[in-house]
Amino acid sequence: MTTSDRDALTLRGTDILAPTSDTDLLPEEVRILWDFVHGDIMDGATRRRLVANRGMCTRHAWAYATVEIELWHDGAGARGGHQPFDVSVLYTALLDDVRSTLHGRPKAMLRHLAGDGVCVVCADVKGPAPTGIIVTHAGMDLAELTVEANRMAYTAEWFAETAPVWSRVVCDQCAADRSDAASEASIRCRRHLLVGAPPERAEFTRLAAYLGRLQRDLSLLTASMTQSGAPATSTVDASWVETLGWFHGWAFPLTLSSPLE
C-alpha cells in the first residue's frame, strides 16, 4: 500500500470518528487508548464503567480498535500483530451482559440496551492539549504514534478482507444513511433500536440468537490470537467488526471500506 493510499484512507475514514470538527484522532485520545491497550482497561472501576455504558461512545469504540490494530505490531496467532485482541476480550464481556437481559418486556430490554454513564475516554480527554515530546509505553513518541494511528491502513485491510461476511448483516438504517442497499439479513444496530420504531418481541428473539453467535465467534477470535488457539475462519475474523457495528453503528467500516473516489 502506497503512502498516497494511506493518506486517502485517513481522509476518508476519520471524519466518521469525529463528533466535532476535529477529524483526526487527537494525541491525547491516542495516549489514553494506548494506555488502555497496555492494561489500564483492566482496572476494575474502568471495566464497570464500560459495562454500564455499553462500551465507549461511537468515536472512541472504533478509535480503540483502530489504535490497537495500527500500533500493536507483534502478537500471537497467524497474523502476529495488528489485531484487535483487547477489543475482542472487552466486547465478549459486553455481549454476555447484553444477552442476559433479552428475555423480558421490550421496554425493559431497551432500557438495558441504552446503558448508563458517559464514555470513559470522553471523560478523560479534558484540559489543554499536551505539549512537547510526550513519551508513552515502551518509550514511544506520542506524536509519531498519533500519525501512525491516523493512517488506519491495517484497519482498512481488516474491513476489506471481512466485508463479504459483515456486509450481510449491516443495519438497514445505517446503510440508508449512506444511500447503500440493505441486505435481507440486516440486523438493526443498538443505536437504531434505541431511536427507531419499537421492536417487536420477534426482533428481540432474532437478536438474541445473533448476539449469541457473535459472542461465540468473538471468543474464538480471541483464542486465535493466542499461542494455542486455532486459526480463525473468515466468519470468526469478521466477528469483531460485526460486534462494534451492532453496538455503535456501521458508518465507520462502511466508509473506510468504500472505494476511493
ABEGO torsion letter per residue (X at the ends): XBAAAAAAAAAAAAAAABABABABBBAAAAAAAAAAAAGAAABAAAAAAAAAAGEBBAAAAAAAAAAAAAABABBBEAAGEGBBAAAAAAAAAAAAAAAAABABBAAAAAAAAAEBEBBAAAAABBEBBBBEBBBBBGGBBAAAAAAAAAAGAAAAAAAAAAAAAAAAABBAAAAAAAGBBBBAABBBBAAAAAABBBBBAAAAAAAAAAAAAAAAAAAAAAAAABAABBBBBAAAAAAAAAAAAAAAEAAAAAAAABBBX
